């Protein structure tokens, strides 16, 4: 993780790393056994603002797709990069496209 993303060494343990790990495990519900996989795949998560980035993105998946917290946690384990995409610039327009084209059901089944 450090070799692929060396700037994580500059993150504050108290201000960034510990709160993000706590959010992922305790609030989102990512299993402890999957945490390493998530962070190795997307170490940048450790630098994201919980209030400005992580919670709003999780809320988008919960409210726009009607997913449970456990379902969102499962999506994050399979594809941690989802938490890094912009809701207004990427996720919402893509979801709107799938809804308008009638492909939302297909996307939900495939994922």
Secondary structure by P-SEA (a helix, b strand, c coil): ccccccccccccccccaaaaaaaacccccccccaaaaaaaaccccccccccccaaaaaaaaaacccccaaaaaaaaaaccccccccccccaaaaaaaaaaacaaaaaaaac
